[in-house]
Amino acid sequence: MADIARLTQLIEPEAQALGFDLVRVRMFGSGDDRTLQVMAERPETRQLTIDDCADLSRRISDKFDEIDPIEDAYRLEVSSPGIDRPLTRLQDFADWAGHEARIKLAQEIDGRKQLTGDLAGVDGDRITVDMHKHGSMTIGFDQVADAKLTITDKLLAATAPLNDEGAEEFEEEGQD
């Protein structure tokens, strides 16, 4: 399997050169059906356009053509994190405070393997989650195995697209 830390070291400067923050680098699948998933965002908008994705994809492809860091076949997928974005950096938990998230824990804590609630803030490397009727719980960032935002009306309002130019054409093409 590919060394994700090494791939991240190769990809991050390419993203930064375009003014993007790297959100996640992940490899999934097996055999000839492996995918290298790269998520990035513009810091000021937390989104990427299709052209941004294409630009980053070309930069990564060019870099990987030079040094060939992945053995065997794989597919490169470059995207924005999306609305129900993964929370991969400690700063994500602070930036999205007030929004609902689902957090899978690396190990069970107080009988829980998963927390669902509103992100209540970050203090150092500690994350607090308001689980409403179950109270608040504070965990270490190192205790998080996987986390992502949950789609809510509040999140949809906070992540409105940069523009919806061409959306009507897409909708018309999809309707037969």
ZAMI-294608 format. One record per atom (N, C-alpha, C): x, y, z. Coordinates in Angstrom, 1 decimal, always signed. Layout:
N
<node x="X" y="Y" z="Z"/>
...
***
This chain:
176
<node x="+0.8" y="-1.2" z="+0.0"/>
<node x="+0.0" y="+0.0" z="+0.0"/>
<node x="+0.9" y="+1.2" z="+0.0"/>
<node x="+0.4" y="+2.3" z="-0.5"/>
<node x="+1.1" y="+3.6" z="-0.7"/>
<node x="+1.4" y="+4.2" z="+0.7"/>
<node x="+2.5" y="+4.9" z="+0.9"/>
<node x="+2.8" y="+5.6" z="+2.1"/>
<node x="+2.1" y="+7.0" z="+2.0"/>
<node x="+1.0" y="+7.1" z="+2.8"/>
<node x="+0.2" y="+8.3" z="+2.7"/>
<node x="+1.0" y="+9.5" z="+3.2"/>
<node x="+1.8" y="+9.3" z="+4.3"/>
<node x="+2.6" y="+10.5" z="+4.8"/>
<node x="+3.5" y="+11.0" z="+3.7"/>
<node x="+4.2" y="+10.1" z="+3.0"/>
<node x="+5.1" y="+10.5" z="+1.9"/>
<node x="+4.3" y="+11.2" z="+0.8"/>
<node x="+3.1" y="+10.6" z="+0.4"/>
<node x="+2.3" y="+11.2" z="-0.7"/>
<node x="+1.9" y="+12.6" z="-0.3"/>
<node x="+1.5" y="+12.7" z="+1.0"/>
<node x="+1.1" y="+14.1" z="+1.5"/>
<node x="+2.2" y="+15.1" z="+1.4"/>
<node x="+3.4" y="+14.6" z="+1.7"/>
<node x="+4.6" y="+15.5" z="+1.6"/>
<node x="+4.8" y="+16.0" z="+0.2"/>
<node x="+4.5" y="+15.1" z="-0.8"/>
<node x="+4.7" y="+15.5" z="-2.2"/>
<node x="+3.5" y="+16.3" z="-2.7"/>
<node x="+2.3" y="+16.1" z="-2.2"/>
<node x="+1.1" y="+16.8" z="-2.8"/>
<node x="+0.9" y="+18.2" z="-2.1"/>
<node x="+1.2" y="+18.3" z="-0.8"/>
<node x="+1.0" y="+19.5" z="-0.1"/>
<node x="+1.6" y="+20.8" z="-0.8"/>
<node x="+2.9" y="+20.7" z="-1.2"/>
<node x="+3.5" y="+21.9" z="-1.8"/>
<node x="+2.8" y="+22.2" z="-3.2"/>
<node x="+2.3" y="+21.2" z="-3.8"/>
<node x="+1.6" y="+21.5" z="-5.1"/>
<node x="+0.3" y="+22.2" z="-4.8"/>
<node x="-0.4" y="+21.8" z="-3.8"/>
<node x="-1.6" y="+22.5" z="-3.4"/>
<node x="-1.4" y="+23.9" z="-3.0"/>
<node x="-0.3" y="+24.0" z="-2.1"/>
<node x="+0.0" y="+25.4" z="-1.6"/>
<node x="+0.4" y="+26.3" z="-2.7"/>
<node x="+1.1" y="+25.8" z="-3.7"/>
<node x="+1.5" y="+26.7" z="-4.8"/>
<node x="+0.4" y="+27.3" z="-5.6"/>
<node x="-0.8" y="+26.6" z="-5.5"/>
<node x="-2.0" y="+27.1" z="-6.1"/>
<node x="-2.8" y="+27.9" z="-5.1"/>
<node x="-2.4" y="+28.1" z="-3.9"/>
<node x="-3.1" y="+28.8" z="-2.9"/>
<node x="-4.1" y="+28.0" z="-2.2"/>
<node x="-4.0" y="+26.6" z="-2.2"/>
<node x="-5.0" y="+25.8" z="-1.6"/>
<node x="-4.5" y="+25.2" z="-0.3"/>
<node x="-5.4" y="+24.8" z="+0.6"/>
<node x="-5.0" y="+24.1" z="+1.8"/>
<node x="-5.4" y="+22.6" z="+1.5"/>
<node x="-4.5" y="+21.7" z="+1.9"/>
<node x="-4.7" y="+20.3" z="+1.7"/>
<node x="-5.6" y="+19.8" z="+2.9"/>
<node x="-6.7" y="+19.1" z="+2.6"/>
<node x="-7.6" y="+18.7" z="+3.6"/>
<node x="-7.4" y="+17.2" z="+3.9"/>
<node x="-7.2" y="+16.4" z="+2.9"/>
<node x="-7.0" y="+14.9" z="+3.1"/>
<node x="-6.4" y="+14.3" z="+1.9"/>
<node x="-5.5" y="+13.3" z="+2.2"/>
<node x="-4.9" y="+12.4" z="+1.2"/>
<node x="-5.2" y="+11.0" z="+1.7"/>
<node x="-5.9" y="+10.2" z="+0.8"/>
<node x="-6.3" y="+8.9" z="+1.2"/>
<node x="-6.2" y="+8.0" z="+0.0"/>
<node x="-5.8" y="+6.7" z="+0.2"/>
<node x="-5.8" y="+5.7" z="-0.8"/>
<node x="-6.8" y="+4.7" z="-0.4"/>
<node x="-7.7" y="+4.3" z="-1.3"/>
<node x="-8.7" y="+3.2" z="-1.0"/>
<node x="-8.8" y="+2.3" z="-2.2"/>
<node x="-9.4" y="+1.2" z="-2.0"/>
<node x="-9.6" y="+0.2" z="-3.1"/>
<node x="-8.4" y="-0.8" z="-3.1"/>
<node x="-8.4" y="-1.7" z="-4.0"/>
<node x="-7.4" y="-2.7" z="-4.0"/>
<node x="-7.1" y="-3.2" z="-5.5"/>
<node x="-6.0" y="-3.8" z="-5.7"/>
<node x="-5.7" y="-4.3" z="-7.0"/>
<node x="-5.6" y="-3.2" z="-8.0"/>
<node x="-6.2" y="-3.4" z="-9.2"/>
<node x="-6.3" y="-2.4" z="-10.2"/>
<node x="-7.3" y="-1.4" z="-10.0"/>
<node x="-8.1" y="-1.5" z="-8.9"/>
<node x="-9.1" y="-0.5" z="-8.6"/>
<node x="-8.8" y="+0.4" z="-7.4"/>
<node x="-7.6" y="+0.9" z="-7.4"/>
<node x="-7.2" y="+1.8" z="-6.3"/>
<node x="-7.4" y="+3.2" z="-6.7"/>
<node x="-7.8" y="+4.0" z="-5.7"/>
<node x="-8.0" y="+5.4" z="-5.9"/>
<node x="-7.2" y="+6.2" z="-4.9"/>
<node x="-6.5" y="+7.2" z="-5.4"/>
<node x="-5.8" y="+8.2" z="-4.6"/>
<node x="-6.7" y="+9.4" z="-4.5"/>
<node x="-7.3" y="+9.6" z="-3.3"/>
<node x="-8.2" y="+10.7" z="-3.2"/>
<node x="-7.5" y="+11.9" z="-2.5"/>
<node x="-7.6" y="+13.0" z="-3.2"/>
<node x="-7.0" y="+14.3" z="-2.7"/>
<node x="-8.1" y="+15.3" z="-2.5"/>
<node x="-8.3" y="+15.8" z="-1.3"/>
<node x="-9.2" y="+16.9" z="-1.0"/>
<node x="-8.5" y="+18.1" z="-0.6"/>
<node x="-8.9" y="+19.2" z="-1.2"/>
<node x="-8.2" y="+20.5" z="-0.9"/>
<node x="-9.3" y="+21.6" z="-1.0"/>
<node x="-8.9" y="+22.8" z="-0.5"/>
<node x="-9.9" y="+23.9" z="-0.5"/>
<node x="-9.1" y="+25.2" z="-0.5"/>
<node x="-9.8" y="+26.2" z="-1.0"/>
<node x="-9.3" y="+27.6" z="-0.9"/>
<node x="-9.6" y="+28.1" z="+0.5"/>
<node x="-8.6" y="+28.6" z="+1.2"/>
<node x="-8.8" y="+28.9" z="+2.6"/>
<node x="-10.0" y="+30.0" z="+2.8"/>
<node x="-10.1" y="+30.9" z="+1.8"/>
<node x="-11.0" y="+32.0" z="+2.0"/>
<node x="-12.5" y="+31.5" z="+1.7"/>
<node x="-12.7" y="+30.5" z="+0.9"/>
<node x="-14.0" y="+30.0" z="+0.5"/>
<node x="-14.4" y="+28.6" z="+1.0"/>
<node x="-13.3" y="+27.8" z="+1.4"/>
<node x="-13.5" y="+26.4" z="+1.8"/>
<node x="-14.1" y="+25.6" z="+0.7"/>
<node x="-13.9" y="+26.0" z="-0.6"/>
<node x="-14.4" y="+25.3" z="-1.7"/>
<node x="-13.3" y="+25.3" z="-2.8"/>
<node x="-13.5" y="+24.5" z="-3.8"/>
<node x="-12.7" y="+24.5" z="-5.0"/>
<node x="-13.7" y="+24.5" z="-6.2"/>
<node x="-13.3" y="+25.1" z="-7.3"/>
<node x="-14.1" y="+25.1" z="-8.5"/>
<node x="-13.6" y="+23.8" z="-9.3"/>
<node x="-14.3" y="+23.5" z="-10.3"/>
<node x="-13.9" y="+22.4" z="-11.2"/>
<node x="-12.5" y="+22.7" z="-11.8"/>
<node x="-12.3" y="+24.0" z="-12.2"/>
<node x="-11.0" y="+24.4" z="-12.8"/>
<node x="-9.9" y="+24.2" z="-11.7"/>
<node x="-10.2" y="+24.6" z="-10.5"/>
<node x="-9.2" y="+24.4" z="-9.4"/>
<node x="-8.8" y="+22.9" z="-9.3"/>
<node x="-9.8" y="+22.1" z="-9.3"/>
<node x="-9.5" y="+20.6" z="-9.2"/>
<node x="-8.7" y="+20.1" z="-10.4"/>
<node x="-9.0" y="+20.6" z="-11.6"/>
<node x="-8.2" y="+20.3" z="-12.8"/>
<node x="-6.8" y="+20.8" z="-12.6"/>
<node x="-6.6" y="+22.0" z="-12.2"/>
<node x="-5.2" y="+22.5" z="-12.0"/>
<node x="-4.4" y="+21.7" z="-11.0"/>
<node x="-5.0" y="+21.4" z="-9.9"/>
<node x="-4.3" y="+20.6" z="-8.9"/>
<node x="-4.0" y="+19.2" z="-9.4"/>
<node x="-5.0" y="+18.6" z="-10.1"/>
<node x="-4.8" y="+17.3" z="-10.6"/>
<node x="-3.6" y="+17.2" z="-11.6"/>
<node x="-3.5" y="+18.3" z="-12.5"/>
<node x="-2.4" y="+18.3" z="-13.4"/>
<node x="-1.1" y="+18.5" z="-12.7"/>
<node x="-1.0" y="+19.3" z="-11.6"/>
<node x="+0.2" y="+19.5" z="-10.9"/>
<node x="+0.7" y="+18.2" z="-10.2"/>
<node x="-0.3" y="+17.5" z="-9.6"/>
<node x="+0.0" y="+16.2" z="-9.0"/>
<node x="+0.5" y="+15.2" z="-10.0"/>
<node x="-0.2" y="+15.1" z="-11.1"/>
<node x="+0.1" y="+14.1" z="-12.1"/>
<node x="+1.5" y="+14.4" z="-12.7"/>
<node x="+1.8" y="+15.7" z="-12.9"/>
<node x="+3.2" y="+16.0" z="-13.4"/>
<node x="+4.2" y="+15.7" z="-12.4"/>
<node x="+4.0" y="+16.0" z="-11.1"/>
<node x="+5.0" y="+15.6" z="-10.1"/>
<node x="+5.1" y="+14.1" z="-10.0"/>
<node x="+4.1" y="+13.4" z="-10.0"/>
<node x="+4.1" y="+11.9" z="-9.9"/>
<node x="+4.7" y="+11.3" z="-11.1"/>
<node x="+4.6" y="+11.9" z="-12.3"/>
<node x="+5.2" y="+11.4" z="-13.5"/>
<node x="+6.8" y="+11.5" z="-13.4"/>
<node x="+7.3" y="+12.5" z="-12.6"/>
<node x="+8.7" y="+12.7" z="-12.4"/>
<node x="+9.3" y="+11.6" z="-11.5"/>
<node x="+8.6" y="+11.3" z="-10.4"/>
<node x="+9.2" y="+10.5" z="-9.4"/>
<node x="+8.5" y="+9.1" z="-9.2"/>
<node x="+7.3" y="+8.9" z="-9.7"/>
<node x="+6.6" y="+7.7" z="-9.7"/>
<node x="+6.5" y="+7.1" z="-8.2"/>
<node x="+5.8" y="+7.8" z="-7.3"/>
<node x="+5.8" y="+7.3" z="-5.9"/>
<node x="+4.8" y="+6.2" z="-5.6"/>
<node x="+4.0" y="+5.8" z="-6.6"/>
<node x="+3.0" y="+4.7" z="-6.3"/>
<node x="+3.2" y="+3.6" z="-7.3"/>
<node x="+3.4" y="+2.4" z="-6.7"/>
<node x="+3.6" y="+1.2" z="-7.5"/>
<node x="+2.2" y="+0.8" z="-8.1"/>
<node x="+2.2" y="+0.2" z="-9.2"/>
<node x="+0.9" y="-0.3" z="-9.8"/>
<node x="+0.0" y="+0.8" z="-10.2"/>
<node x="-1.2" y="+0.4" z="-10.7"/>
<node x="-2.2" y="+1.3" z="-11.2"/>
<node x="-3.0" y="+1.9" z="-10.1"/>
<node x="-3.4" y="+3.1" z="-10.4"/>
<node x="-4.3" y="+3.8" z="-9.4"/>
<node x="-5.0" y="+4.9" z="-10.2"/>
<node x="-6.1" y="+5.4" z="-9.7"/>
<node x="-6.9" y="+6.5" z="-10.3"/>
<node x="-6.7" y="+7.7" z="-9.3"/>
<node x="-6.5" y="+8.9" z="-9.9"/>
<node x="-6.3" y="+10.1" z="-9.1"/>
<node x="-7.7" y="+10.8" z="-9.1"/>
<node x="-8.2" y="+11.1" z="-7.9"/>
<node x="-9.4" y="+11.8" z="-7.7"/>
<node x="-9.1" y="+13.1" z="-6.9"/>
<node x="-9.3" y="+14.3" z="-7.5"/>
<node x="-9.1" y="+15.5" z="-6.8"/>
<node x="-10.5" y="+16.2" z="-6.6"/>
<node x="-10.8" y="+16.6" z="-5.4"/>
<node x="-12.1" y="+17.3" z="-5.1"/>
<node x="-12.0" y="+18.2" z="-4.0"/>
<node x="-13.1" y="+19.0" z="-3.9"/>
<node x="-13.4" y="+19.8" z="-2.7"/>
<node x="-13.9" y="+18.9" z="-1.6"/>
<node x="-13.8" y="+19.3" z="-0.4"/>
<node x="-14.2" y="+18.4" z="+0.7"/>
<node x="-15.7" y="+18.1" z="+0.7"/>
<node x="-16.5" y="+19.0" z="+0.0"/>
<node x="-17.9" y="+18.8" z="+0.0"/>
<node x="-18.6" y="+19.4" z="+1.2"/>
<node x="-19.9" y="+19.3" z="+1.2"/>
<node x="-20.7" y="+19.8" z="+2.3"/>
<node x="-20.5" y="+19.1" z="+3.6"/>
<node x="-20.6" y="+17.7" z="+3.6"/>
<node x="-20.4" y="+16.9" z="+4.8"/>
<node x="-19.0" y="+16.5" z="+4.9"/>
<node x="-18.1" y="+17.5" z="+4.8"/>
<node x="-16.7" y="+17.4" z="+4.7"/>
<node x="-16.1" y="+16.6" z="+5.9"/>
<node x="-15.0" y="+15.9" z="+5.6"/>
<node x="-14.3" y="+15.2" z="+6.7"/>
<node x="-13.6" y="+16.3" z="+7.5"/>
<node x="-13.5" y="+16.0" z="+8.8"/>
<node x="-12.7" y="+16.9" z="+9.7"/>
<node x="-11.4" y="+16.1" z="+10.0"/>
<node x="-10.3" y="+16.6" z="+9.4"/>
<node x="-9.1" y="+15.9" z="+9.5"/>
<node x="-8.0" y="+16.6" z="+10.2"/>
<node x="-8.2" y="+17.9" z="+10.4"/>
<node x="-7.2" y="+18.7" z="+11.1"/>
<node x="-7.8" y="+19.3" z="+12.4"/>
<node x="-7.0" y="+19.5" z="+13.4"/>
<node x="-7.6" y="+20.1" z="+14.6"/>
<node x="-8.3" y="+21.4" z="+14.4"/>
<node x="-7.7" y="+22.2" z="+13.5"/>
<node x="-8.3" y="+23.5" z="+13.1"/>
<node x="-9.7" y="+23.3" z="+12.6"/>
<node x="-10.0" y="+22.2" z="+11.9"/>
<node x="-11.3" y="+22.0" z="+11.3"/>
<node x="-12.4" y="+22.0" z="+12.4"/>
<node x="-12.0" y="+21.4" z="+13.5"/>
<node x="-13.0" y="+21.3" z="+14.7"/>
<node x="-13.3" y="+22.6" z="+15.2"/>
<node x="-12.3" y="+23.5" z="+15.2"/>
<node x="-12.5" y="+24.9" z="+15.7"/>
<node x="-13.3" y="+25.7" z="+14.7"/>
<node x="-12.9" y="+25.6" z="+13.4"/>
<node x="-13.5" y="+26.3" z="+12.3"/>
<node x="-15.0" y="+26.0" z="+12.2"/>
<node x="-15.4" y="+24.8" z="+12.5"/>
<node x="-16.8" y="+24.4" z="+12.3"/>
<node x="-17.5" y="+24.3" z="+13.6"/>
<node x="-17.0" y="+25.0" z="+14.6"/>
<node x="-17.8" y="+25.0" z="+15.9"/>
<node x="-19.2" y="+25.5" z="+15.7"/>
<node x="-20.1" y="+24.9" z="+16.4"/>
<node x="-21.5" y="+25.2" z="+16.2"/>
<node x="-22.2" y="+24.4" z="+15.2"/>
<node x="-21.5" y="+23.6" z="+14.4"/>
<node x="-22.1" y="+22.7" z="+13.5"/>
<node x="-22.1" y="+21.2" z="+14.0"/>
<node x="-23.0" y="+20.5" z="+13.5"/>
<node x="-23.1" y="+19.1" z="+14.0"/>
<node x="-22.1" y="+18.2" z="+13.2"/>
<node x="-21.5" y="+17.3" z="+14.0"/>
<node x="-20.5" y="+16.3" z="+13.4"/>
<node x="-20.8" y="+14.9" z="+14.0"/>
<node x="-20.3" y="+14.0" z="+13.3"/>
<node x="-20.2" y="+12.6" z="+13.7"/>
<node x="-18.8" y="+12.2" z="+13.8"/>
<node x="-18.4" y="+11.8" z="+15.0"/>
<node x="-17.0" y="+11.5" z="+15.3"/>
<node x="-16.9" y="+10.0" z="+15.7"/>
<node x="-16.1" y="+9.2" z="+15.0"/>
<node x="-15.8" y="+7.8" z="+15.4"/>
<node x="-14.5" y="+7.9" z="+16.2"/>
<node x="-14.6" y="+7.2" z="+17.3"/>
<node x="-13.4" y="+7.2" z="+18.2"/>
<node x="-12.5" y="+6.0" z="+17.9"/>
<node x="-11.2" y="+6.2" z="+18.1"/>
<node x="-10.2" y="+5.2" z="+17.9"/>
<node x="-10.4" y="+4.1" z="+18.9"/>
<node x="-10.8" y="+4.4" z="+20.1"/>
<node x="-11.1" y="+3.4" z="+21.1"/>
<node x="-12.4" y="+3.9" z="+21.9"/>
<node x="-13.1" y="+2.9" z="+22.4"/>
<node x="-14.3" y="+3.2" z="+23.2"/>
<node x="-13.9" y="+4.1" z="+24.4"/>
<node x="-14.8" y="+5.1" z="+24.6"/>
<node x="-14.6" y="+6.0" z="+25.8"/>
<node x="-15.9" y="+6.1" z="+26.5"/>
<node x="-16.0" y="+5.8" z="+27.7"/>
<node x="-17.2" y="+5.8" z="+28.5"/>
<node x="-18.3" y="+5.1" z="+27.8"/>
<node x="-18.0" y="+3.9" z="+27.3"/>
<node x="-19.0" y="+3.1" z="+26.6"/>
<node x="-19.4" y="+3.6" z="+25.2"/>
<node x="-18.8" y="+4.6" z="+24.7"/>
<node x="-19.1" y="+5.2" z="+23.4"/>
<node x="-18.0" y="+4.9" z="+22.4"/>
<node x="-18.4" y="+4.5" z="+21.2"/>
<node x="-17.5" y="+4.3" z="+20.1"/>
<node x="-17.6" y="+5.5" z="+19.1"/>
<node x="-18.8" y="+6.2" z="+19.2"/>
<node x="-19.1" y="+7.3" z="+18.3"/>
<node x="-19.8" y="+8.5" z="+19.1"/>
<node x="-19.4" y="+9.7" z="+18.7"/>
<node x="-20.1" y="+10.8" z="+19.3"/>
<node x="-20.8" y="+11.6" z="+18.1"/>
<node x="-22.0" y="+12.0" z="+18.4"/>
<node x="-22.8" y="+12.9" z="+17.5"/>
<node x="-23.3" y="+14.1" z="+18.2"/>
<node x="-23.0" y="+15.2" z="+17.7"/>
<node x="-23.4" y="+16.5" z="+18.4"/>
<node x="-22.8" y="+17.7" z="+17.8"/>
<node x="-23.1" y="+18.8" z="+18.4"/>
<node x="-22.5" y="+20.1" z="+17.9"/>
<node x="-21.1" y="+20.3" z="+18.4"/>
<node x="-20.2" y="+20.6" z="+17.5"/>
<node x="-18.8" y="+20.9" z="+17.9"/>
<node x="-18.9" y="+22.2" z="+18.8"/>
<node x="-18.4" y="+22.1" z="+20.0"/>
<node x="-18.5" y="+23.2" z="+20.9"/>
<node x="-17.2" y="+24.0" z="+21.1"/>
<node x="-16.1" y="+23.5" z="+20.4"/>
<node x="-14.9" y="+24.2" z="+20.5"/>
<node x="-13.6" y="+23.4" z="+20.7"/>
<node x="-12.5" y="+24.0" z="+20.7"/>
<node x="-11.2" y="+23.4" z="+20.8"/>
<node x="-10.4" y="+24.1" z="+21.8"/>
<node x="-9.7" y="+23.4" z="+22.7"/>
<node x="-8.8" y="+24.0" z="+23.7"/>
<node x="-7.6" y="+23.2" z="+23.6"/>
<node x="-6.5" y="+23.8" z="+23.1"/>
<node x="-5.3" y="+23.0" z="+22.9"/>
<node x="-5.5" y="+21.9" z="+21.9"/>
<node x="-5.3" y="+20.7" z="+22.3"/>
<node x="-5.6" y="+19.5" z="+21.4"/>
<node x="-6.8" y="+18.8" z="+21.8"/>
<node x="-7.7" y="+19.4" z="+22.6"/>
<node x="-8.9" y="+18.8" z="+23.1"/>
<node x="-10.1" y="+19.4" z="+22.4"/>
<node x="-11.0" y="+18.5" z="+22.0"/>
<node x="-12.2" y="+18.9" z="+21.3"/>
<node x="-13.5" y="+18.6" z="+22.2"/>
<node x="-14.3" y="+19.6" z="+22.2"/>
<node x="-15.6" y="+19.4" z="+23.0"/>
<node x="-16.8" y="+19.3" z="+22.1"/>
<node x="-17.6" y="+18.3" z="+22.4"/>
<node x="-18.8" y="+18.0" z="+21.6"/>
<node x="-20.0" y="+18.1" z="+22.5"/>
<node x="-21.0" y="+18.9" z="+22.1"/>
<node x="-22.3" y="+19.0" z="+22.8"/>
<node x="-23.2" y="+18.0" z="+22.3"/>
<node x="-23.4" y="+16.9" z="+23.0"/>
<node x="-24.3" y="+15.9" z="+22.5"/>
<node x="-25.7" y="+16.1" z="+23.0"/>
<node x="-26.1" y="+17.3" z="+23.2"/>
<node x="-27.5" y="+17.7" z="+23.6"/>
<node x="-27.9" y="+17.0" z="+24.8"/>
<node x="-28.9" y="+16.1" z="+24.8"/>
<node x="-29.5" y="+15.5" z="+26.0"/>
<node x="-28.5" y="+14.6" z="+26.7"/>
<node x="-27.4" y="+14.3" z="+26.1"/>
<node x="-26.4" y="+13.4" z="+26.7"/>
<node x="-25.2" y="+14.3" z="+27.3"/>
<node x="-25.3" y="+15.6" z="+27.2"/>
<node x="-24.3" y="+16.5" z="+27.8"/>
<node x="-23.1" y="+16.7" z="+26.9"/>
<node x="-22.1" y="+17.3" z="+27.4"/>
<node x="-20.9" y="+17.6" z="+26.6"/>
<node x="-19.8" y="+16.5" z="+27.0"/>
<node x="-19.0" y="+16.3" z="+26.0"/>
<node x="-17.8" y="+15.4" z="+26.2"/>
<node x="-16.6" y="+16.0" z="+25.5"/>
<node x="-15.5" y="+16.0" z="+26.2"/>
<node x="-14.2" y="+16.5" z="+25.7"/>
<node x="-13.3" y="+15.3" z="+25.5"/>
<node x="-12.7" y="+15.3" z="+24.3"/>
<node x="-11.8" y="+14.2" z="+23.9"/>
<node x="-10.5" y="+14.8" z="+23.3"/>
<node x="-9.5" y="+14.0" z="+23.3"/>
<node x="-8.3" y="+14.5" z="+22.6"/>
<node x="-8.4" y="+14.3" z="+21.1"/>
<node x="-7.7" y="+15.1" z="+20.4"/>
<node x="-7.7" y="+15.0" z="+18.9"/>
<node x="-7.1" y="+13.6" z="+18.5"/>
<node x="-6.2" y="+13.1" z="+19.3"/>
<node x="-5.6" y="+11.8" z="+19.0"/>
<node x="-6.6" y="+10.6" z="+19.2"/>
<node x="-7.7" y="+10.9" z="+19.8"/>
<node x="-8.7" y="+9.9" z="+20.0"/>
<node x="-9.7" y="+9.8" z="+18.9"/>
<node x="-9.6" y="+10.7" z="+17.9"/>
<node x="-10.5" y="+10.7" z="+16.8"/>
<node x="-10.0" y="+9.7" z="+15.7"/>
<node x="-10.8" y="+8.7" z="+15.3"/>
<node x="-10.4" y="+7.8" z="+14.2"/>
<node x="-10.9" y="+8.4" z="+12.9"/>
<node x="-12.1" y="+9.0" z="+12.9"/>
<node x="-12.7" y="+9.6" z="+11.7"/>
<node x="-13.8" y="+10.6" z="+12.1"/>
<node x="-13.9" y="+11.6" z="+11.4"/>
<node x="-15.0" y="+12.6" z="+11.7"/>
<node x="-15.4" y="+13.3" z="+10.5"/>
<node x="-16.7" y="+13.7" z="+10.5"/>
<node x="-17.2" y="+14.5" z="+9.4"/>
<node x="-18.4" y="+15.3" z="+9.8"/>
<node x="-18.7" y="+16.4" z="+9.1"/>
<node x="-19.8" y="+17.2" z="+9.4"/>
<node x="-21.1" y="+16.4" z="+9.0"/>
<node x="-22.2" y="+16.7" z="+9.7"/>
<node x="-23.5" y="+16.2" z="+9.3"/>
<node x="-24.3" y="+17.2" z="+8.6"/>
<node x="-24.9" y="+16.8" z="+7.5"/>
<node x="-25.7" y="+17.8" z="+6.7"/>
<node x="-26.9" y="+18.3" z="+7.5"/>
<node x="-27.0" y="+19.6" z="+7.8"/>
<node x="-28.1" y="+20.2" z="+8.4"/>
<node x="-28.4" y="+21.5" z="+7.6"/>
<node x="-29.6" y="+22.1" z="+7.9"/>
<node x="-29.9" y="+23.3" z="+7.3"/>
<node x="-28.9" y="+24.4" z="+7.6"/>
<node x="-28.4" y="+24.4" z="+8.8"/>
<node x="-27.4" y="+25.4" z="+9.2"/>
<node x="-26.1" y="+25.2" z="+8.4"/>
<node x="-25.7" y="+24.0" z="+8.2"/>
<node x="-24.5" y="+23.7" z="+7.4"/>
<node x="-24.7" y="+24.1" z="+5.9"/>
<node x="-25.9" y="+23.8" z="+5.4"/>
<node x="-26.2" y="+24.1" z="+4.0"/>
<node x="-26.1" y="+25.6" z="+3.8"/>
<node x="-26.6" y="+26.4" z="+4.7"/>
<node x="-26.6" y="+27.8" z="+4.6"/>
<node x="-25.2" y="+28.4" z="+4.7"/>
<node x="-24.3" y="+27.7" z="+5.5"/>
<node x="-22.9" y="+28.1" z="+5.7"/>
<node x="-22.0" y="+27.7" z="+4.6"/>
<node x="-22.5" y="+26.8" z="+3.7"/>
<node x="-21.6" y="+26.3" z="+2.6"/>
<node x="-22.3" y="+26.6" z="+1.3"/>
<node x="-23.0" y="+27.6" z="+1.1"/>
<node x="-23.6" y="+28.0" z="-0.1"/>
<node x="-22.5" y="+28.0" z="-1.2"/>
<node x="-22.8" y="+27.5" z="-2.4"/>
<node x="-21.8" y="+27.5" z="-3.5"/>
<node x="-21.3" y="+28.9" z="-3.9"/>
<node x="-20.1" y="+28.9" z="-4.4"/>
<node x="-19.5" y="+30.2" z="-4.8"/>
<node x="-20.4" y="+30.9" z="-5.9"/>
<node x="-20.9" y="+30.1" z="-6.8"/>
<node x="-21.9" y="+30.5" z="-7.8"/>
<node x="-22.6" y="+29.3" z="-8.3"/>
<node x="-23.8" y="+29.6" z="-8.9"/>
<node x="-24.5" y="+28.4" z="-9.5"/>
<node x="-24.7" y="+28.6" z="-11.0"/>
<node x="-23.8" y="+29.3" z="-11.6"/>
<node x="-23.8" y="+29.5" z="-13.0"/>
<node x="-23.8" y="+28.2" z="-13.8"/>
<node x="-24.7" y="+28.0" z="-14.6"/>
<node x="-24.8" y="+26.7" z="-15.4"/>
<node x="-25.6" y="+25.7" z="-14.8"/>
<node x="-26.1" y="+25.9" z="-13.6"/>
<node x="-26.9" y="+24.9" z="-12.9"/>
<node x="-28.2" y="+24.6" z="-13.6"/>
<node x="-28.8" y="+25.6" z="-14.2"/>
<node x="-30.0" y="+25.4" z="-14.9"/>
<node x="-29.8" y="+24.4" z="-16.1"/>
<node x="-28.7" y="+24.6" z="-16.8"/>
<node x="-28.4" y="+23.8" z="-18.0"/>
<node x="-28.2" y="+22.3" z="-17.5"/>
<node x="-27.5" y="+22.1" z="-16.4"/>
<node x="-27.3" y="+20.7" z="-15.9"/>
<node x="-28.6" y="+20.1" z="-15.5"/>
<node x="-29.5" y="+20.9" z="-14.9"/>
<node x="-30.8" y="+20.3" z="-14.5"/>
<node x="-31.7" y="+20.0" z="-15.7"/>
<node x="-31.6" y="+20.8" z="-16.7"/>
<node x="-32.4" y="+20.5" z="-17.9"/>
<node x="-31.9" y="+19.3" z="-18.6"/>
<node x="-30.6" y="+19.1" z="-18.7"/>
<node x="-30.0" y="+17.9" z="-19.3"/>
<node x="-30.4" y="+16.7" z="-18.6"/>
<node x="-30.5" y="+16.7" z="-17.3"/>
<node x="-30.8" y="+15.6" z="-16.5"/>
<node x="-32.2" y="+15.2" z="-16.5"/>
<node x="-33.1" y="+16.1" z="-17.0"/>
<node x="-34.5" y="+15.8" z="-17.1"/>
<node x="-34.9" y="+15.4" z="-18.5"/>
<node x="-35.4" y="+14.2" z="-18.7"/>
<node x="-35.8" y="+13.7" z="-20.0"/>
<node x="-37.3" y="+13.5" z="-20.1"/>
***
